Amino acid sequence: MLHHGLDKIGSVLNTTMEDPQQRQHLLMALLLFIAGSVEVLLRAERLRSKGWRFVWPAALTTIGVLFLVYTQHARSRDVGVIVHR
């Protein structure tokens, strides 16, 4: 998102939100960031509740489901040709 420069971050974010595939990538990155942050806080003993231990598995499960319903740019006919080769 930053490779176009900080002054273009708004337009890059708007473009990203219009594209379903890029939205899924952004959501996956956000889930991994949150789960990783919680894991660091757990290991640093900043979070003590046992419920926080479910964040990492929940994030990975959600990402797995997102891959099952993954939005592709290619048309279904094109994907069928690729699969049958």
PyMOL Python script that loads the backbone (N, CA, C, O; Angstrom):
from pymol import cmd

cmd.read_pdbstr("""\
ATOM      1  N   MET A   1       0.808  -1.195   0.000  1.00  0.00           N
ATOM      2  CA  MET A   1       0.000   0.000   0.000  1.00  0.00           C
ATOM      3  C   MET A   1       0.848   1.254   0.000  1.00  0.00           C
ATOM      4  O   MET A   1       0.383   2.315  -0.416  1.00  0.00           O
ATOM      5  N   LEU A   2       2.079   1.150   0.458  1.00  0.00           N
ATOM      6  CA  LEU A   2       2.907   2.344   0.565  1.00  0.00           C
ATOM      7  C   LEU A   2       3.842   2.540  -0.619  1.00  0.00           C
ATOM      8  O   LEU A   2       4.544   3.549  -0.674  1.00  0.00           O
ATOM      9  N   HIS A   3       3.877   1.613  -1.563  1.00  0.00           N
ATOM     10  CA  HIS A   3       4.847   1.733  -2.647  1.00  0.00           C
ATOM     11  C   HIS A   3       4.507   2.851  -3.636  1.00  0.00           C
ATOM     12  O   HIS A   3       5.335   3.178  -4.486  1.00  0.00           O
ATOM     13  N   HIS A   4       3.326   3.440  -3.551  1.00  0.00           N
ATOM     14  CA  HIS A   4       2.980   4.586  -4.398  1.00  0.00           C
ATOM     15  C   HIS A   4       3.266   5.916  -3.698  1.00  0.00           C
ATOM     16  O   HIS A   4       3.090   6.980  -4.291  1.00  0.00           O
ATOM     17  N   GLY A   5       3.704   5.858  -2.444  1.00  0.00           N
ATOM     18  CA  GLY A   5       4.013   7.063  -1.690  1.00  0.00           C
ATOM     19  C   GLY A   5       2.929   7.374  -0.666  1.00  0.00           C
ATOM     20  O   GLY A   5       1.773   6.981  -0.826  1.00  0.00           O
ATOM     21  N   LEU A   6       3.315   8.073   0.371  1.00  0.00           N
ATOM     22  CA  LEU A   6       2.375   8.407   1.447  1.00  0.00           C
ATOM     23  C   LEU A   6       1.265   9.339   0.978  1.00  0.00           C
ATOM     24  O   LEU A   6       0.161   9.302   1.520  1.00  0.00           O
ATOM     25  N   ASP A   7       1.543  10.176  -0.024  1.00  0.00           N
ATOM     26  CA  ASP A   7       0.519  11.106  -0.495  1.00  0.00           C
ATOM     27  C   ASP A   7      -0.592  10.402  -1.272  1.00  0.00           C
ATOM     28  O   ASP A   7      -1.664  10.976  -1.463  1.00  0.00           O
ATOM     29  N   LYS A   8      -0.358   9.181  -1.719  1.00  0.00           N
ATOM     30  CA  LYS A   8      -1.351   8.426  -2.502  1.00  0.00           C
ATOM     31  C   LYS A   8      -2.072   7.359  -1.680  1.00  0.00           C
ATOM     32  O   LYS A   8      -2.857   6.590  -2.236  1.00  0.00           O
ATOM     33  N   ILE A   9      -1.827   7.293  -0.383  1.00  0.00           N
ATOM     34  CA  ILE A   9      -2.387   6.205   0.417  1.00  0.00           C
ATOM     35  C   ILE A   9      -3.918   6.216   0.411  1.00  0.00           C
ATOM     36  O   ILE A   9      -4.531   5.149   0.457  1.00  0.00           O
ATOM     37  N   GLY A  10      -4.538   7.374   0.355  1.00  0.00           N
ATOM     38  CA  GLY A  10      -6.000   7.454   0.315  1.00  0.00           C
ATOM     39  C   GLY A  10      -6.572   6.843  -0.957  1.00  0.00           C
ATOM     40  O   GLY A  10      -7.537   6.080  -0.900  1.00  0.00           O
ATOM     41  N   SER A  11      -5.989   7.170  -2.091  1.00  0.00           N
ATOM     42  CA  SER A  11      -6.496   6.613  -3.353  1.00  0.00           C
ATOM     43  C   SER A  11      -6.194   5.123  -3.465  1.00  0.00           C
ATOM     44  O   SER A  11      -6.991   4.366  -4.019  1.00  0.00           O
ATOM     45  N   VAL A  12      -5.042   4.699  -2.938  1.00  0.00           N
ATOM     46  CA  VAL A  12      -4.718   3.271  -2.952  1.00  0.00           C
ATOM     47  C   VAL A  12      -5.708   2.508  -2.067  1.00  0.00           C
ATOM     48  O   VAL A  12      -6.163   1.427  -2.440  1.00  0.00           O
ATOM     49  N   LEU A  13      -6.039   3.055  -0.918  1.00  0.00           N
ATOM     50  CA  LEU A  13      -6.997   2.411  -0.023  1.00  0.00           C
ATOM     51  C   LEU A  13      -8.379   2.343  -0.663  1.00  0.00           C
ATOM     52  O   LEU A  13      -9.058   1.323  -0.548  1.00  0.00           O
ATOM     53  N   ASN A  14      -8.806   3.408  -1.332  1.00  0.00           N
ATOM     54  CA  ASN A  14     -10.098   3.390  -2.024  1.00  0.00           C
ATOM     55  C   ASN A  14     -10.123   2.326  -3.109  1.00  0.00           C
ATOM     56  O   ASN A  14     -11.100   1.587  -3.233  1.00  0.00           O
ATOM     57  N   THR A  15      -9.052   2.242  -3.897  1.00  0.00           N
ATOM     58  CA  THR A  15      -8.967   1.232  -4.947  1.00  0.00           C
ATOM     59  C   THR A  15      -8.978  -0.163  -4.354  1.00  0.00           C
ATOM     60  O   THR A  15      -9.622  -1.068  -4.886  1.00  0.00           O
ATOM     61  N   THR A  16      -8.267  -0.336  -3.254  1.00  0.00           N
ATOM     62  CA  THR A  16      -8.214  -1.637  -2.585  1.00  0.00           C
ATOM     63  C   THR A  16      -9.607  -2.048  -2.102  1.00  0.00           C
ATOM     64  O   THR A  16      -9.982  -3.213  -2.232  1.00  0.00           O
ATOM     65  N   MET A  17     -10.361  -1.125  -1.556  1.00  0.00           N
ATOM     66  CA  MET A  17     -11.680  -1.454  -1.020  1.00  0.00           C
ATOM     67  C   MET A  17     -12.698  -1.743  -2.113  1.00  0.00           C
ATOM     68  O   MET A  17     -13.712  -2.390  -1.849  1.00  0.00           O
ATOM     69  N   GLU A  18     -12.453  -1.282  -3.324  1.00  0.00           N
ATOM     70  CA  GLU A  18     -13.365  -1.564  -4.433  1.00  0.00           C
ATOM     71  C   GLU A  18     -13.165  -2.958  -5.015  1.00  0.00           C
ATOM     72  O   GLU A  18     -14.071  -3.484  -5.661  1.00  0.00           O
ATOM     73  N   ASP A  19     -12.021  -3.560  -4.805  1.00  0.00           N
ATOM     74  CA  ASP A  19     -11.683  -4.854  -5.380  1.00  0.00           C
ATOM     75  C   ASP A  19     -11.889  -5.957  -4.332  1.00  0.00           C
ATOM     76  O   ASP A  19     -11.212  -5.954  -3.303  1.00  0.00           O
ATOM     77  N   PRO A  20     -12.814  -6.903  -4.573  1.00  0.00           N
ATOM     78  CA  PRO A  20     -13.098  -7.937  -3.570  1.00  0.00           C
ATOM     79  C   PRO A  20     -11.875  -8.771  -3.196  1.00  0.00           C
ATOM     80  O   PRO A  20     -11.708  -9.125  -2.029  1.00  0.00           O
ATOM     81  N   GLN A  21     -11.022  -9.089  -4.166  1.00  0.00           N
ATOM     82  CA  GLN A  21      -9.838  -9.886  -3.876  1.00  0.00           C
ATOM     83  C   GLN A  21      -8.885  -9.120  -2.961  1.00  0.00           C
ATOM     84  O   GLN A  21      -8.328  -9.693  -2.025  1.00  0.00           O
ATOM     85  N   GLN A  22      -8.700  -7.854  -3.223  1.00  0.00           N
ATOM     86  CA  GLN A  22      -7.799  -7.050  -2.396  1.00  0.00           C
ATOM     87  C   GLN A  22      -8.382  -6.822  -0.995  1.00  0.00           C
ATOM     88  O   GLN A  22      -7.639  -6.743  -0.017  1.00  0.00           O
ATOM     89  N   ARG A  23      -9.718  -6.719  -0.905  1.00  0.00           N
ATOM     90  CA  ARG A  23     -10.356  -6.607   0.417  1.00  0.00           C
ATOM     91  C   ARG A  23     -10.060  -7.843   1.248  1.00  0.00           C
ATOM     92  O   ARG A  23      -9.761  -7.745   2.438  1.00  0.00           O
ATOM     93  N   GLN A  24     -10.145  -9.027   0.603  1.00  0.00           N
ATOM     94  CA  GLN A  24      -9.856 -10.254   1.337  1.00  0.00           C
ATOM     95  C   GLN A  24      -8.399 -10.290   1.785  1.00  0.00           C
ATOM     96  O   GLN A  24      -8.109 -10.710   2.905  1.00  0.00           O
ATOM     97  N   HIS A  25      -7.478  -9.853   0.923  1.00  0.00           N
ATOM     98  CA  HIS A  25      -6.070  -9.819   1.312  1.00  0.00           C
ATOM     99  C   HIS A  25      -5.854  -8.882   2.493  1.00  0.00           C
ATOM    100  O   HIS A  25      -5.114  -9.209   3.421  1.00  0.00           O
ATOM    101  N   LEU A  26      -6.488  -7.736   2.461  1.00  0.00           N
ATOM    102  CA  LEU A  26      -6.360  -6.773   3.547  1.00  0.00           C
ATOM    103  C   LEU A  26      -6.933  -7.338   4.851  1.00  0.00           C
ATOM    104  O   LEU A  26      -6.343  -7.161   5.917  1.00  0.00           O
ATOM    105  N   LEU A  27      -8.070  -8.010   4.766  1.00  0.00           N
ATOM    106  CA  LEU A  27      -8.672  -8.624   5.952  1.00  0.00           C
ATOM    107  C   LEU A  27      -7.776  -9.717   6.519  1.00  0.00           C
ATOM    108  O   LEU A  27      -7.611  -9.815   7.735  1.00  0.00           O
ATOM    109  N   MET A  28      -7.196 -10.540   5.648  1.00  0.00           N
ATOM    110  CA  MET A  28      -6.283 -11.587   6.112  1.00  0.00           C
ATOM    111  C   MET A  28      -5.069 -10.987   6.807  1.00  0.00           C
ATOM    112  O   MET A  28      -4.648 -11.476   7.855  1.00  0.00           O
ATOM    113  N   ALA A  29      -4.508  -9.935   6.231  1.00  0.00           N
ATOM    114  CA  ALA A  29      -3.353  -9.274   6.844  1.00  0.00           C
ATOM    115  C   ALA A  29      -3.721  -8.691   8.202  1.00  0.00           C
ATOM    116  O   ALA A  29      -2.950  -8.797   9.155  1.00  0.00           O
ATOM    117  N   LEU A  30      -4.890  -8.079   8.292  1.00  0.00           N
ATOM    118  CA  LEU A  30      -5.342  -7.505   9.556  1.00  0.00           C
ATOM    119  C   LEU A  30      -5.540  -8.587  10.618  1.00  0.00           C
ATOM    120  O   LEU A  30      -5.142  -8.410  11.770  1.00  0.00           O
ATOM    121  N   LEU A  31      -6.152  -9.704  10.232  1.00  0.00           N
ATOM    122  CA  LEU A  31      -6.349 -10.810  11.172  1.00  0.00           C
ATOM    123  C   LEU A  31      -5.015 -11.364  11.668  1.00  0.00           C
ATOM    124  O   LEU A  31      -4.860 -11.639  12.857  1.00  0.00           O
ATOM    125  N   LEU A  32      -4.056 -11.526  10.762  1.00  0.00           N
ATOM    126  CA  LEU A  32      -2.737 -12.017  11.168  1.00  0.00           C
ATOM    127  C   LEU A  32      -2.022 -11.026  12.068  1.00  0.00           C
ATOM    128  O   LEU A  32      -1.353 -11.426  13.020  1.00  0.00           O
ATOM    129  N   PHE A  33      -2.154  -9.732  11.776  1.00  0.00           N
ATOM    130  CA  PHE A  33      -1.529  -8.710  12.613  1.00  0.00           C
ATOM    131  C   PHE A  33      -2.124  -8.727  14.024  1.00  0.00           C
ATOM    132  O   PHE A  33      -1.394  -8.676  15.013  1.00  0.00           O
ATOM    133  N   ILE A  34      -3.444  -8.797  14.104  1.00  0.00           N
ATOM    134  CA  ILE A  34      -4.106  -8.815  15.417  1.00  0.00           C
ATOM    135  C   ILE A  34      -3.722 -10.068  16.188  1.00  0.00           C
ATOM    136  O   ILE A  34      -3.380  -9.990  17.368  1.00  0.00           O
ATOM    137  N   ALA A  35      -3.776 -11.227  15.530  1.00  0.00           N
ATOM    138  CA  ALA A  35      -3.444 -12.486  16.203  1.00  0.00           C
ATOM    139  C   ALA A  35      -1.985 -12.493  16.658  1.00  0.00           C
ATOM    140  O   ALA A  35      -1.683 -12.953  17.759  1.00  0.00           O
ATOM    141  N   GLY A  36      -1.086 -11.990  15.823  1.00  0.00           N
ATOM    142  CA  GLY A  36       0.317 -11.921  16.206  1.00  0.00           C
ATOM    143  C   GLY A  36       0.546 -10.979  17.366  1.00  0.00           C
ATOM    144  O   GLY A  36       1.343 -11.270  18.258  1.00  0.00           O
ATOM    145  N   SER A  37      -0.142  -9.856  17.364  1.00  0.00           N
ATOM    146  CA  SER A  37      -0.013  -8.889  18.462  1.00  0.00           C
ATOM    147  C   SER A  37      -0.509  -9.480  19.774  1.00  0.00           C
ATOM    148  O   SER A  37       0.118  -9.302  20.818  1.00  0.00           O
ATOM    149  N   VAL A  38      -1.625 -10.179  19.718  1.00  0.00           N
ATOM    150  CA  VAL A  38      -2.156 -10.827  20.928  1.00  0.00           C
ATOM    151  C   VAL A  38      -1.184 -11.888  21.417  1.00  0.00           C
ATOM    152  O   VAL A  38      -0.969 -12.022  22.622  1.00  0.00           O
ATOM    153  N   GLU A  39      -0.594 -12.645  20.497  1.00  0.00           N
ATOM    154  CA  GLU A  39       0.369 -13.678  20.884  1.00  0.00           C
ATOM    155  C   GLU A  39       1.584 -13.062  21.588  1.00  0.00           C
ATOM    156  O   GLU A  39       2.054 -13.594  22.593  1.00  0.00           O
ATOM    157  N   VAL A  40       2.086 -11.956  21.066  1.00  0.00           N
ATOM    158  CA  VAL A  40       3.216 -11.269  21.701  1.00  0.00           C
ATOM    159  C   VAL A  40       2.828 -10.799  23.108  1.00  0.00           C
ATOM    160  O   VAL A  40       3.597 -10.955  24.056  1.00  0.00           O
ATOM    161  N   LEU A  41       1.634 -10.227  23.231  1.00  0.00           N
ATOM    162  CA  LEU A  41       1.177  -9.757  24.549  1.00  0.00           C
ATOM    163  C   LEU A  41       0.981 -10.924  25.521  1.00  0.00           C
ATOM    164  O   LEU A  41       1.254 -10.788  26.713  1.00  0.00           O
ATOM    165  N   LEU A  42       0.514 -12.054  25.022  1.00  0.00           N
ATOM    166  CA  LEU A  42       0.371 -13.231  25.885  1.00  0.00           C
ATOM    167  C   LEU A  42       1.730 -13.717  26.374  1.00  0.00           C
ATOM    168  O   LEU A  42       1.897 -14.030  27.553  1.00  0.00           O
ATOM    169  N   ARG A  43       2.691 -13.778  25.471  1.00  0.00           N
ATOM    170  CA  ARG A  43       4.025 -14.257  25.862  1.00  0.00           C
ATOM    171  C   ARG A  43       4.748 -13.274  26.779  1.00  0.00           C
ATOM    172  O   ARG A  43       5.599 -13.671  27.576  1.00  0.00           O
ATOM    173  N   ALA A  44       4.407 -12.000  26.663  1.00  0.00           N
ATOM    174  CA  ALA A  44       4.979 -10.991  27.557  1.00  0.00           C
ATOM    175  C   ALA A  44       4.198 -10.906  28.865  1.00  0.00           C
ATOM    176  O   ALA A  44       4.516 -10.101  29.740  1.00  0.00           O
ATOM    177  N   GLU A  45       3.182 -11.740  28.987  1.00  0.00           N
ATOM    178  CA  GLU A  45       2.326 -11.823  30.178  1.00  0.00           C
ATOM    179  C   GLU A  45       1.606 -10.508  30.464  1.00  0.00           C
ATOM    180  O   GLU A  45       1.375 -10.155  31.621  1.00  0.00           O
ATOM    181  N   ARG A  46       1.253  -9.786  29.397  1.00  0.00           N
ATOM    182  CA  ARG A  46       0.451  -8.566  29.529  1.00  0.00           C
ATOM    183  C   ARG A  46      -1.037  -8.893  29.510  1.00  0.00           C
ATOM    184  O   ARG A  46      -1.852  -8.131  30.030  1.00  0.00           O
ATOM    185  N   LEU A  47      -1.390 -10.035  28.908  1.00  0.00           N
ATOM    186  CA  LEU A  47      -2.774 -10.524  28.888  1.00  0.00           C
ATOM    187  C   LEU A  47      -2.806 -11.819  29.690  1.00  0.00           C
ATOM    188  O   LEU A  47      -2.020 -12.733  29.440  1.00  0.00           O
ATOM    189  N   ARG A  48      -3.707 -11.889  30.641  1.00  0.00           N
ATOM    190  CA  ARG A  48      -3.722 -13.056  31.514  1.00  0.00           C
ATOM    191  C   ARG A  48      -4.954 -13.941  31.326  1.00  0.00           C
ATOM    192  O   ARG A  48      -4.941 -15.104  31.728  1.00  0.00           O
ATOM    193  N   SER A  49      -5.993 -13.419  30.735  1.00  0.00           N
ATOM    194  CA  SER A  49      -7.220 -14.195  30.562  1.00  0.00           C
ATOM    195  C   SER A  49      -6.991 -15.326  29.569  1.00  0.00           C
ATOM    196  O   SER A  49      -6.339 -15.132  28.543  1.00  0.00           O
ATOM    197  N   LYS A  50      -7.525 -16.505  29.869  1.00  0.00           N
ATOM    198  CA  LYS A  50      -7.358 -17.663  28.988  1.00  0.00           C
ATOM    199  C   LYS A  50      -8.105 -17.500  27.666  1.00  0.00           C
ATOM    200  O   LYS A  50      -7.785 -18.175  26.688  1.00  0.00           O
ATOM    201  N   GLY A  51      -9.090 -16.618  27.626  1.00  0.00           N
ATOM    202  CA  GLY A  51      -9.856 -16.396  26.407  1.00  0.00           C
ATOM    203  C   GLY A  51      -9.020 -15.838  25.260  1.00  0.00           C
ATOM    204  O   GLY A  51      -9.337 -16.065  24.092  1.00  0.00           O
ATOM    205  N   TRP A  52      -7.954 -15.108  25.587  1.00  0.00           N
ATOM    206  CA  TRP A  52      -7.088 -14.537  24.554  1.00  0.00           C
ATOM    207  C   TRP A  52      -6.361 -15.619  23.755  1.00  0.00           C
ATOM    208  O   TRP A  52      -5.922 -15.373  22.632  1.00  0.00           O
ATOM    209  N   ARG A  53      -6.236 -16.808  24.329  1.00  0.00           N
ATOM    210  CA  ARG A  53      -5.543 -17.906  23.638  1.00  0.00           C
ATOM    211  C   ARG A  53      -6.329 -18.413  22.424  1.00  0.00           C
ATOM    212  O   ARG A  53      -5.786 -19.147  21.599  1.00  0.00           O
ATOM    213  N   PHE A  54      -7.590 -18.028  22.312  1.00  0.00           N
ATOM    214  CA  PHE A  54      -8.411 -18.450  21.179  1.00  0.00           C
ATOM    215  C   PHE A  54      -8.320 -17.493  19.979  1.00  0.00           C
ATOM    216  O   PHE A  54      -8.867 -17.782  18.915  1.00  0.00           O
ATOM    217  N   VAL A  55      -7.638 -16.371  20.148  1.00  0.00           N
ATOM    218  CA  VAL A  55      -7.545 -15.391  19.058  1.00  0.00           C
ATOM    219  C   VAL A  55      -6.779 -15.972  17.874  1.00  0.00           C
ATOM    220  O   VAL A  55      -7.227 -15.860  16.733  1.00  0.00           O
ATOM    221  N   TRP A  56      -5.623 -16.594  18.134  1.00  0.00           N
ATOM    222  CA  TRP A  56      -4.803 -17.146  17.052  1.00  0.00           C
ATOM    223  C   TRP A  56      -5.551 -18.246  16.282  1.00  0.00           C
ATOM    224  O   TRP A  56      -5.608 -18.179  15.055  1.00  0.00           O
ATOM    225  N   PRO A  57      -6.123 -19.254  16.953  1.00  0.00           N
ATOM    226  CA  PRO A  57      -6.881 -20.266  16.199  1.00  0.00           C
ATOM    227  C   PRO A  57      -8.099 -19.682  15.476  1.00  0.00           C
ATOM    228  O   PRO A  57      -8.434 -20.123  14.377  1.00  0.00           O
ATOM    229  N   ALA A  58      -8.756 -18.704  16.080  1.00  0.00           N
ATOM    230  CA  ALA A  58      -9.916 -18.090  15.424  1.00  0.00           C
ATOM    231  C   ALA A  58      -9.498 -17.338  14.164  1.00  0.00           C
ATOM    232  O   ALA A  58     -10.192 -17.390  13.149  1.00  0.00           O
ATOM    233  N   ALA A  59      -8.365 -16.640  14.227  1.00  0.00           N
ATOM    234  CA  ALA A  59      -7.866 -15.914  13.048  1.00  0.00           C
ATOM    235  C   ALA A  59      -7.513 -16.895  11.934  1.00  0.00           C
ATOM    236  O   ALA A  59      -7.873 -16.673  10.778  1.00  0.00           O
ATOM    237  N   LEU A  60      -6.819 -17.966  12.266  1.00  0.00           N
ATOM    238  CA  LEU A  60      -6.442 -18.948  11.245  1.00  0.00           C
ATOM    239  C   LEU A  60      -7.660 -19.657  10.653  1.00  0.00           C
ATOM    240  O   LEU A  60      -7.692 -19.942   9.456  1.00  0.00           O
ATOM    241  N   THR A  61      -8.648 -19.937  11.479  1.00  0.00           N
ATOM    242  CA  THR A  61      -9.879 -20.552  10.983  1.00  0.00           C
ATOM    243  C   THR A  61     -10.598 -19.603  10.035  1.00  0.00           C
ATOM    244  O   THR A  61     -11.064 -20.020   8.975  1.00  0.00           O
ATOM    245  N   THR A  62     -10.690 -18.344  10.405  1.00  0.00           N
ATOM    246  CA  THR A  62     -11.345 -17.345   9.553  1.00  0.00           C
ATOM    247  C   THR A  62     -10.611 -17.205   8.225  1.00  0.00           C
ATOM    248  O   THR A  62     -11.246 -17.125   7.174  1.00  0.00           O
ATOM    249  N   ILE A  63      -9.286 -17.175   8.260  1.00  0.00           N
ATOM    250  CA  ILE A  63      -8.505 -17.081   7.028  1.00  0.00           C
ATOM    251  C   ILE A  63      -8.709 -18.326   6.176  1.00  0.00           C
ATOM    252  O   ILE A  63      -8.787 -18.224   4.952  1.00  0.00           O
ATOM    253  N   GLY A  64      -8.794 -19.487   6.790  1.00  0.00           N
ATOM    254  CA  GLY A  64      -9.070 -20.721   6.048  1.00  0.00           C
ATOM    255  C   GLY A  64     -10.407 -20.657   5.340  1.00  0.00           C
ATOM    256  O   GLY A  64     -10.516 -21.053   4.179  1.00  0.00           O
ATOM    257  N   VAL A  65     -11.421 -20.164   6.024  1.00  0.00           N
ATOM    258  CA  VAL A  65     -12.744 -20.013   5.396  1.00  0.00           C
ATOM    259  C   VAL A  65     -12.675 -18.996   4.260  1.00  0.00           C
ATOM    260  O   VAL A  65     -13.291 -19.194   3.213  1.00  0.00           O
ATOM    261  N   LEU A  66     -11.932 -17.914   4.458  1.00  0.00           N
ATOM    262  CA  LEU A  66     -11.776 -16.923   3.385  1.00  0.00           C
ATOM    263  C   LEU A  66     -11.127 -17.537   2.156  1.00  0.00           C
ATOM    264  O   LEU A  66     -11.487 -17.184   1.033  1.00  0.00           O
ATOM    265  N   PHE A  67     -10.177 -18.450   2.342  1.00  0.00           N
ATOM    266  CA  PHE A  67      -9.574 -19.112   1.188  1.00  0.00           C
ATOM    267  C   PHE A  67     -10.561 -20.048   0.499  1.00  0.00           C
ATOM    268  O   PHE A  67     -10.488 -20.236  -0.715  1.00  0.00           O
ATOM    269  N   LEU A  68     -11.476 -20.632   1.256  1.00  0.00           N
ATOM    270  CA  LEU A  68     -12.481 -21.505   0.647  1.00  0.00           C
ATOM    271  C   LEU A  68     -13.455 -20.731  -0.229  1.00  0.00           C
ATOM    272  O   LEU A  68     -13.960 -21.257  -1.220  1.00  0.00           O
ATOM    273  N   VAL A  69     -13.716 -19.488   0.136  1.00  0.00           N
ATOM    274  CA  VAL A  69     -14.648 -18.654  -0.642  1.00  0.00           C
ATOM    275  C   VAL A  69     -13.885 -17.533  -1.350  1.00  0.00           C
ATOM    276  O   VAL A  69     -14.421 -16.448  -1.576  1.00  0.00           O
ATOM    277  N   TYR A  70     -12.647 -17.809  -1.690  1.00  0.00           N
ATOM    278  CA  TYR A  70     -11.727 -16.814  -2.239  1.00  0.00           C
ATOM    279  C   TYR A  70     -12.225 -16.251  -3.560  1.00  0.00           C
ATOM    280  O   TYR A  70     -12.621 -16.997  -4.456  1.00  0.00           O
ATOM    281  N   THR A  71     -12.201 -14.938  -3.672  1.00  0.00           N
ATOM    282  CA  THR A  71     -12.612 -14.251  -4.890  1.00  0.00           C
ATOM    283  C   THR A  71     -11.447 -14.235  -5.867  1.00  0.00           C
ATOM    284  O   THR A  71     -10.344 -13.809  -5.525  1.00  0.00           O
ATOM    285  N   GLN A  72     -11.700 -14.701  -7.090  1.00  0.00           N
ATOM    286  CA  GLN A  72     -10.662 -14.720  -8.116  1.00  0.00           C
ATOM    287  C   GLN A  72     -10.978 -13.691  -9.188  1.00  0.00           C
ATOM    288  O   GLN A  72     -12.142 -13.392  -9.451  1.00  0.00           O
ATOM    289  N   HIS A  73      -9.950 -13.162  -9.794  1.00  0.00           N
ATOM    290  CA  HIS A  73     -10.139 -12.225 -10.900  1.00  0.00           C
ATOM    291  C   HIS A  73     -10.494 -12.952 -12.185  1.00  0.00           C
ATOM    292  O   HIS A  73     -11.201 -12.415 -13.037  1.00  0.00           O
ATOM    293  N   ALA A  74     -10.000 -14.178 -12.322  1.00  0.00           N
ATOM    294  CA  ALA A  74     -10.237 -14.920 -13.559  1.00  0.00           C
ATOM    295  C   ALA A  74     -11.697 -15.361 -13.655  1.00  0.00           C
ATOM    296  O   ALA A  74     -12.368 -15.574 -12.645  1.00  0.00           O
ATOM    297  N   ARG A  75     -12.165 -15.489 -14.881  1.00  0.00           N
ATOM    298  CA  ARG A  75     -13.517 -15.981 -15.078  1.00  0.00           C
ATOM    299  C   ARG A  75     -13.536 -17.476 -14.797  1.00  0.00           C
ATOM    300  O   ARG A  75     -12.499 -18.135 -14.881  1.00  0.00           O
ATOM    301  N   SER A  76     -14.702 -18.019 -14.466  1.00  0.00           N
ATOM    302  CA  SER A  76     -14.809 -19.434 -14.116  1.00  0.00           C
ATOM    303  C   SER A  76     -14.384 -20.330 -15.277  1.00  0.00           C
ATOM    304  O   SER A  76     -13.802 -21.391 -15.051  1.00  0.00           O
ATOM    305  N   ARG A  77     -14.667 -19.921 -16.520  1.00  0.00           N
ATOM    306  CA  ARG A  77     -14.275 -20.713 -17.681  1.00  0.00           C
ATOM    307  C   ARG A  77     -12.746 -20.819 -17.753  1.00  0.00           C
ATOM    308  O   ARG A  77     -12.206 -21.891 -18.025  1.00  0.00           O
ATOM    309  N   ASP A  78     -12.055 -19.697 -17.505  1.00  0.00           N
ATOM    310  CA  ASP A  78     -10.594 -19.696 -17.520  1.00  0.00           C
ATOM    311  C   ASP A  78     -10.023 -20.594 -16.430  1.00  0.00           C
ATOM    312  O   ASP A  78      -9.061 -21.324 -16.667  1.00  0.00           O
ATOM    313  N   VAL A  79     -10.601 -20.546 -15.255  1.00  0.00           N
ATOM    314  CA  VAL A  79     -10.146 -21.385 -14.159  1.00  0.00           C
ATOM    315  C   VAL A  79     -10.360 -22.855 -14.513  1.00  0.00           C
ATOM    316  O   VAL A  79      -9.509 -23.690 -14.206  1.00  0.00           O
ATOM    317  N   GLY A  80     -11.484 -23.182 -15.154  1.00  0.00           N
ATOM    318  CA  GLY A  80     -11.750 -24.560 -15.568  1.00  0.00           C
ATOM    319  C   GLY A  80     -10.715 -25.063 -16.559  1.00  0.00           C
ATOM    320  O   GLY A  80     -10.305 -26.222 -16.492  1.00  0.00           O
ATOM    321  N   VAL A  81     -10.290 -24.211 -17.472  1.00  0.00           N
ATOM    322  CA  VAL A  81      -9.269 -24.597 -18.438  1.00  0.00           C
ATOM    323  C   VAL A  81      -7.946 -24.860 -17.738  1.00  0.00           C
ATOM    324  O   VAL A  81      -7.256 -25.824 -18.066  1.00  0.00           O
ATOM    325  N   ILE A  82      -7.591 -24.035 -16.799  1.00  0.00           N
ATOM    326  CA  ILE A  82      -6.338 -24.206 -16.067  1.00  0.00           C
ATOM    327  C   ILE A  82      -6.353 -25.498 -15.254  1.00  0.00           C
ATOM    328  O   ILE A  82      -5.360 -26.225 -15.228  1.00  0.00           O
ATOM    329  N   VAL A  83      -7.469 -25.787 -14.593  1.00  0.00           N
ATOM    330  CA  VAL A  83      -7.575 -26.976 -13.737  1.00  0.00           C
ATOM    331  C   VAL A  83      -7.486 -28.258 -14.556  1.00  0.00           C
ATOM    332  O   VAL A  83      -6.906 -29.242 -14.096  1.00  0.00           O
ATOM    333  N   HIS A  84      -8.052 -28.264 -15.763  1.00  0.00           N
ATOM    334  CA  HIS A  84      -8.108 -29.488 -16.571  1.00  0.00           C
ATOM    335  C   HIS A  84      -6.860 -29.716 -17.404  1.00  0.00           C
ATOM    336  O   HIS A  84      -6.811 -30.707 -18.131  1.00  0.00           O
ATOM    337  N   ARG A  85      -5.871 -28.877 -17.345  1.00  0.00           N
ATOM    338  CA  ARG A  85      -4.639 -29.068 -18.118  1.00  0.00           C
ATOM    339  C   ARG A  85      -3.691 -29.987 -17.444  1.00  0.00           C
ATOM    340  O   ARG A  85      -2.608 -30.249 -17.968  1.00  0.00           O
TER     341      ARG A  85
END
""", "prot")
cmd.dss("prot")
cmd.show_as("cartoon", "prot")
cmd.util.cbc("prot")
cmd.orient("prot")
